[in-house]
Amino acid sequence: AAGKLSVHDTTRAGDKQSESCSPYFSSHSTQTEVGTSSKRRKREHVKIEMEEAKSLEVAPKLVKREVKVKEEVGSGWQPTHWREQFDKIIAMRSERNAPVDSMGAEQLSDTEASPQVSRFHTLVALLLSSQTKDEITAAAMHRLRDHGLTIENILSTSDKKLGELIYPVGFWRVRLDFCKLCSFVRNQKQ
């Protein structure tokens, strides 16, 4: 058909190439029509050439820049207005009224318990607190302490019951496994 191009047709006006440009396709194979526009022209092949890198000239400049950065940091460089921002943070935190101040992981341990049990409470609170609001962590810790938050008790309690105790905490199934694992490891070291 005049004016139609096929997949295997690579000839251009004035070229003396055969109809099939590949040894894998014969001129007798079924040819599929691609387009009907006679205005389409085949694009010229663009050869991409890589320039040789002059590594000896580039490397010293990079090394010099790295040294300069280290010298600037070591010589007392400070961000602009950092002291003013730091003073504002100190003023804002002076009242210590954020939830972390009253319900942070270090606040959730039983102060009347033995030091070993108190440290275990802090460890469990830290395990539960990541990516969880302090209020939710505190509520879960109170439920665990009411249940009996000791290494032996955690190991003897079923996963279902522990899951019910810590449920509102984010990723509670993973945290449950970590609490069991920490209890097991700590029990083995005693």
C-alpha positions, 0 to 999 in steps of 0.5 A, a space after each residue: 500500500 502506497 504511503 503506509 510504513 511497516 515495522 520492517 520497512 527501513 528504506 528512505 528515499 534515496 537509500 539502497 537498503 533492502 526491505 528487511 534490515 534484520 537477519 531475524 526477519 525475512 522479507 516474507 514475514 507478515 508485515 504490520 502497518 504502523 502509520 499512514 502519514 506520508 509526512 512522517 520522517 525517520 529520525 536521524 541516529 544520534 551518536 552519544 559520545 562520552 568525554 574523558 574525565 580529567 580526574 587529576 584536575 577534579 580530585 584536588 578541588 574536591 579535597 580542598 573543599 572537604 578540608 575547608 568545610 572541616 576547618 569552618 566547623 572546627 573553628 566555631 561556626 554557628 548557625 545564624 540566630 541559634 542562641 535566640 532560638 535556644 533561649 526561646 526554647 528554654 523559656 518555653 520549657 521552663 514550666 515543664 508542662 508538656 505530657 512528656 514531663 509527667 508521662 514520659 518513659 522515665 516517669 512511668 516506672 514504680 518508684 517503690 519497686 526494687 531497682 531491678 523491677 523499676 528499670 524493667 518498667 522503664 525499659 517496657 515504657 520505652 518499648 511502648 512509647 516510640 511513635 505513640 502518644 505519651 497519654 496512651 503509653 501511660 495508660 498501657 503502663 498503668 494497666 500492665 503495672 496493675 496486672 503485675 509488670 515483672 519479668 516472670 509475670 510477663 513470661 507467664 501471661 498469654 499473648 492474648 492477655 498482654 495484647 489486651 493490656 497494651 492494645 491502644 499502643 501503636 504496633 502493639 503486636 510487634 511491641 508485644 513480641 519485643 516485651 516477651 523477648 526482652 523478658 526472656 533475655 533478662 530472665 536468662 541473664 539472672 
